[in-house]
Each structure stands twice: as structure tokens, then as C-alpha cells.
Amino acid sequence: MVRVSHSVSLADYRQALSTRGAGAPVLTSILARLPVAMIGLSLLLYVQRATGSFGVAGLVSAGNLVGVACGSVVQGRIMDRLGPTRPLLVVSTLFAGFVVAEIGMIEADGPGVAMVLLAVAVGTSEPMTGPASRALWTLLLPAGRVRDAAYSYEAISMEVFFILGPGIAGLLVTTPWPGTALVVGASCMILGSVGFAVTPAARRQRPVDDPPSGSLLGALATSGMRTLALAAFGFGLLLGMVEVAVPAAAERAGHAAVGGLLLSALSVSSVVFGVLYGTRPWPRPMYLRLPTLLTVFAVLVALLALPGTLAGLTVALLVAGSLVTPQSTAHSVALEAVAPEGTATEAFAWVITAVTLGAAAGQSLSGQLVEWRTSATAFLVAGGLGLVLGGLLWLRRRTLLPTPRNPEDRWATVGTTTG
């Protein structure tokens, strides 16, 4: 048979978040992850206002996401072997230095190439508190419905940050100095990451006794992880194209200041629908869920090209946003079925890498499309690419069926199973 994900209730969420030892990591990780949608967007809007070009700004933001993609896997692999405390303290220090250097380059009206390279460095050193936070639940909770609720909380909370982040960044960029958004976001990320690193639960997390060996791909060496990464890449690609096309549409409508707020609309319905979706996930089997969710999301993104007003675009974004959290949650839950043992942090880092690489490609492509044509063109191209990737996921769907390692794993694994 095909085993399905556990349905979770509000009581499961309460039990997970009230677990002994979870309070401090939850609170500090909130501060660390709040700016996750602010850094790249702050750079995008900051550079656009400094250079007057969405093309250059899109490349800088894409460079930042490429850095995040590279740094997340390296940090995840190190944290699986050393625990999260020392790595997070080191990268937080590096991150602060690179942010200062990037601001100096932008203020000095430096060359675009230098801005992009520094943006890559900023992204590479961005503290990966998200993967560390998710991995910590394996220490705090046994496998089962309550842990599923914790994973769902991680996905839903990220969407809350995606609601607040763009709105905060959009407002702060309109202040007399547009670099304010980047400074505020980086400061929150550093303080939260350092706070998380020194919590008792994080310091108690032990390195892997016998770390997995093999190719440089690590957790990505399995076919199921590669399929999951493809789903995450497609998800990030669509989001990245939307994140550039929406502010461009707002600017061309004469309301540049509301670009970030419009992006927040994408996540408002996502959070509400995400909580409901966790209680009745559909399609039930994970191997059908990932291609279905991406395909339908692609259709909804393409429909963003239809509205002729910002009010209509806002409504369309609310509709499209209903499938954002379900995908994030599905990615997180699918890891339990396909990730190799001993790679909890690294495996989730690969998902982040795939999403950010997709977003980087999407932002870069979308920046060129809105310069060449219109935001509607970017939405239509995004929808077409999403449909192609959804088809590829459908062809690879069987790789998401897990192979249990022992009798206990057979019942502990969530997402899908065979039998």
C-alpha cells in the first residue's frame, strides 16, 4: 500500500511547541528567520534605487541567492558533524562583515560585478538557522504526528516571515536611506542566530557518530532526494520570477512603494490555507503530491498575467499564495522518507539550496523579461516553466517511495511508503 502523511491537529502544534527545551530555540529562531525574505529583497530594492536598473538589481539579488544555495549545504554538512553552535557563531561573524562591505560598495556606486560578488559572499555566510532549527526536532520529539506538527510549524512560520519580511523591507526602503532594510534584516538575523546557537538544546545536539560517506553530493546522492530537490527548485523558480515581476508591475503603475506589500499578499492566504492543509493534506501519497502541487501552482502563477490593475493583481496573488505553504510543508515532510540517515541538517539544506537556486534563476530571468517586455510576460513564462518541471516530477514520482531501513523506520517514516 502507499502510506500517507499524518494529519495533524491544533493540539499537536501546541504539544510540539510546548515540549521541554523547545522554548528558547523557537523564540531565537523566529528572530533569526524573520529576515529570511528581507535580505535578498532588500538588496534588490536597495540596488535598484541606487542604479535605477531592475536588471542589475536582479543580478545582485540572484547572486545573493546563489551564495545562500552554496553556503546552506556546506553549513548543513558541518552542523551534522559538529552540531550547530560553533558553525553558527562563526558564520554570523563573517556575515556581518560582508554585509558592511556590500553596503560600502553600493554607497560608493561601485561596479555591478563587485556588487554581485559581494552579494554572493553575503549569501554564502548567511547563518543557516532554519535547517538547524528543523533538525533539532529530531532531538526533542520522537517520530510521529507531533513531530509532523513541528515540521508543519517550521513551514508555516516561514510563510509568516514571508508575509512580514517583504512588507517590512518595502517600507524601510522608502525611508531617507534605502539601506535601512538591509541593516535591520541583517541585525535581526545575526542576533537570532547567535541566540539560537547558545541555547541549551542547540549546545546539547551531538555530532553524528558515524557520518555517511560517499560522493561529494552527500544527502543528494539518493534518487529520492534529487526528485525532492527538483520539486524545490521549481517552487523557487516560480517564486523568484514573481518576486521581481510584482514590484516591477507596481512601479510601472506608479506605486513603487507598495511592491513589497503586494508580495506579502502571496503569503497571507498561504498561512491560513497552510494550517488547514496540514489537517487534510492532498493528494495523500507524497509521490503524487509534489508534482500535483507544483503543476497547479504554475497555472495560478500564469494567471497573474490577467489582471490589469494592482487591486486585481492582489486578489490573484492571494489565490496563488494558497499553494505556497502546502509545498513547503510537503518538502519538509518528504525528507523523512528520502533523506539518508545522519543527514538531517544537510538534507534540509539541500532543499533550501534547490529553492534558492531556483529563485536566483527566476529573479535573474524575470529581471530581464520585465526590462524587455512586461510583468505579464514574466508571469506567463514562469507558468510555462513550472508546467514543464511539474511534468518532470510526474515522471520521477516513484523515486519518492521510501525504502524502510528497519521495522521501526517502516512505521516512523512519514510522507509515503510501500507495502
N, C-alpha and C positions, 0 to 999 in steps of 0.2 A: 504494500500500500504506500501511498505518499503521505508522509506525516506533515502536518501544517503547523504554523506558528501558534504559540499560546496566545489566547485572548486575555487581555489584562483588564483589571478594574481599577477604579479610583483608589480603592483600599490598597491595592498592590503598589500604586505610586506612593501612597503615604507610608507604607511599611518600608519601602526601599529607602526613601529619603530620611526616615527616622531611625534607620539602622545605626547601631552604636559605632562611632568612629567616622560616620559619613558627613556629619555636620560641617566641620571645618573644610574638608576638601570641596564640598558642594559650594559653600559660600565663596571661597577663594577662586574656585574655577569659574564661577559666574563673573567675577571681576576680570579674570584673565581672558575669558572668551567673549565678553561683551563687545570688544573692539574687532572681533574677527571679520566682520563685514565693513569695518571702518577703514582699515589700513589701506587696502587696495583702492577703495573708492575715494578716500581722502587724497591719495596720490593722484588718482585720475583727475579729480576736480581741481586740485591744487596746481598741477602741471598745466591743465587746460587754461586756467586763468592766467598763469604765468607766460604761456607761449601762444595762447589763442588758437591752438590746434587740438582737435579731438584725436587726430591721427597720432601725434607724438604722445599725447596723454594715454591713449590706448596701449601703445607700445610700452610705456613706463609701467602702467598697471599690470600688463601682461608679464613683463619682466619680474615684477614682484611676485606674481603667482607662480611663475616658473621656479623662483627661488624657494617659495613655500613648498612646492612639489618635491624639490630635491632635498631640502632640509628636513621635511617631515619623515621621510623614510630613514635617513641617517640617524636622526634623533630617536625615532621609534626603535630601531635596532639596538642602539646604545642603551636605551632605557630598559629594554627587555633583559639586558645583561648586567646593568649596573643599578637598576632602579631609577626612579625619576628625579631624585633630589639633586645630585651633583650635575647632571646634564642640564636641568632647567636653570640652575643658578649660573652656569657658565654661559649658556646661550642668551639669557636675559641681559647679561652684561654686554655681550657682543651686539645684540640687537639695539641697545641704547646708543652705542657708538655709531652704528651705521645709520640710524635714523637722523642723528645730528649731522652726519656727513651729507646725507641726501638733502636735508633742508638747506644746508650751506650751498650745495650745488645749484639748487633751484633758485635760491635768492640771488646767487651770483650770475644767473642767466647763463649757466654753463651749457656745453653741447648736449644734445639729446642722447648721444651714445653714452656719455658719462652718467646721465640721469638713469638710463636703463640699467647699466651695470650696477650702480649703487642700489637700485630698486631690487635687483636680483639678490644682492647681499642682504638687504633688509629682510626679504622673504626667507632666505636660507636660515637666517638667525632668529626668525620669529619663533618664540617659545611654543612648543607643541604640547600645551596643557590639555587640549582636547583628547588626543589619544591616551595620554597618561590618566586622565580622569575616567575614561571608559574602561581602561584596563584595570583600574583599581576596584571596580565592582566584582571582578572575579575573586578578589581577596576578601571583600566584605560580605558577599552573598553567595549561596550555593546556586548551582544551575537550576533553572525552573522559572515559574511565572513571575516571581518577584524580581529576579534578575532581568527578565524580559522587560518588566516595567521600568527598571533603571536604565536599560538601553533606550527605551522609548523616551524616557525623560531627557536623556542626552540629546536625542534628535529634536525633540520638541523645544527644548531650551535653546538649541542653536537657532531655531526659527524665530524665537523671541528676540535673540540677538540680531538676527537679520531684519527684524522689524525696527528695532531701536537703532541699530548701527547706521544704516543709510540715512535715516531721518536726522540723527544727531550730526552725522558728517555733513549732510546737506545744509543744516542750519549753521554749523560752525564755520563752514567755508565761506558763508556770506558775511562773516564778521570783517572788520577792517583788515585783518591779516588772515588770508585763507589757509595758512599753515597751522592754524589753531586746531583744526580737526585731527591732523596727523599727530600733533603733540599730545593732545588729550587721549587719543586712542592708544598711542604707544605707552603713555604713562600708566594707563589702566592695565594694559597687558603685562607690563613689567611688574607692577605691584602685585597683581593677582597671581602671576606665575611664581614669583618668589614666595608669596604666602602659601601657595599650594605645595611648593617644594619642601617647605619646612613643617608641614602638618605631620602629626604622629603617624597617620595612616600611610602617607607617602614615604616617610622615612622607614616605615616597617616593611614596605614592599621589598621582597628579596629578589636578587638576580636569578635568572634561570640556571639551575644546577648543571644541566647538560644541554646547552644551546644547540639548536638544529644546525646541521652543517649542510653544505651543498653549494649550489650555484650562487652567484652574486645577487640573483633575483630574490633570494630568501623566501619569504612567505609567498611571493608572487610566482614561485616555481610550480604551483599546482594549477591544473586547468580550471578548477572552480574559482580560484582567486583571480585568475586572468579574466574570466567571464564577469565576475563582480566588478573588477576594475574597468572593464568596458562599459558596464552599466553606469558606473560613477563618472566615467569620462563623458559619456553622452549627456548625463544630467548637468555636469559642469559646463559643457559646451553651450547648452541652451541657456543656462543662467548667465553665463558670461556675455553672450550676444544680447540678451535682454538688458543687462546692467549698463551697457553702453548705448543701446538704441533708445531706451526710455529717457535718460537725461537729454539726449540729442533731440528727441521729439519735444520735450519741454522747452528747450532753448529756442528751437525754431518756432514754437508757438508764442514766444515772448515771455515765458515764465521760467527762466533758468533755475531760479531758487527752489522750485518745487520738484526738481528732478529726483533728489534723494527721497523726498516724501512719497513720490509716486512708486518708487521701488519698494517702499515699506508696504504698500498695498498688496504686493505679491505674497507677503508673508502673513498678513493679517488672517486671511481665510485659511492659510496653511496651518497655523497653530490650532485654530478651532477645529478644523477638519481632522488634523493630525491626532488630537485626543480621541475623537470619535472613531477614527480609523483603527487606532490601537485596540479597541474593543472588538472590532469585527473586520480584520484585515481581509482584503480581496485583491486578486484571486488568492485563495487559501494556499495552494502549493507555491513555494518560493520560486520554483523553476518556471512557473507561468507568470508570477507576479512581476518580476523585474522587466521582462520585455513588454508586458502589457502597460505598466505604469509609464515607462519611457515613451512608448508609442502614443498613448493618449495625451501625455504632456506635450509632445511635439505638435500634435494637432492644435491644442489650446494655445501654444506659443504662436503658431502660424496665424491663428485667428486674431492676434493682437494687431495685425496689419489692417483690420477692417475699420475700427473706429476713426472718425475724422476729428474728434475733439479730445481734449485731455480728460474730460469727465467720462467719456466713453472708454478711453484707454484705462482709466482707473477701474471701471467695472470689469473690463476684460482681464486686467491683472488680478483682481480678486478671484475670478473664476479659475484662471491658470494656477494661482497660488494654492488651490485646494490639493494639488498633487505634488507639492514640494516636500512637505514633511513625510507623507507616506513613502516617498522614495528614500529619503534619508533614513527613516526607520527600517525599511527593508534592507538597505545596505548594511546597517549596523547588526541586525538580527542574522542576516545571511552569513556573517563572519563566523558565527558559532558552528555553522555546518561545513564551511570550506577552508577555514584557516588552519594551517599546521599547528600542532601543539608547541607551546613555548614561544609563540609569536604574537601574543595578544596585542601589544602596543604597535609592533611593526606592521601587522596586518591592517589595523585600522589606519595607520599612517599611509599605507598604500592606497586605501580608499580616498584619503584626503589628497594624496598625490594625484590620483586619477581625476578627482573633481577639479583640483586647481589647474592641472594641465589643460583640461577641457575648458575651464573658464578663461585661462590665458589665451588659448587658441580662439575662443569665442569673442573675447574682448578685442583682440587684435583684428580679427576678420570683420567684426561688427563696426569697429572704428573706421576701417577703410570703406565699408559699404555705406555708412551714413555720410562720409565725406563725398563719395562718388554719386550716390543716389539719395535715398531717404531711409528713415527708420522702418517704414513698411517693408522695404526691400530686405532689410536685415532680419525682420521677423519671419518673412516668408522663407528665406534661405535657412534660417535656424530650424524652422519646422521641417523642411525637406531633409536636412542632415539628420535630425532626430529620428525621422521615419526610417532612414537607411540604417542607422545604428540600432534602432528597435528591431529591424529585420535580422540583423546580425546576431542580436541577443537571442532571438527566437531559434535561430539555427544552432546556437550553443547552449540551449536551455538545459539539456540533460547533464551538462557538466556541473550543474548546481545541486545534483543529487548527492548527498554525503555518503561516505563510506565509514561507518562507525568503527572506532578503534577497539572498543571492548564493549561488553554488555551494558555497562553503566553509561558509556558515551552514547549508546544507541538510543537511550531514553533522555539523556541530558541535552542532546543536540536539538537546537531549535531551527526553524525555518523549513526544512524538508528532510525526508528520509525515505528509504525504500524498504520493502519487505513484502 
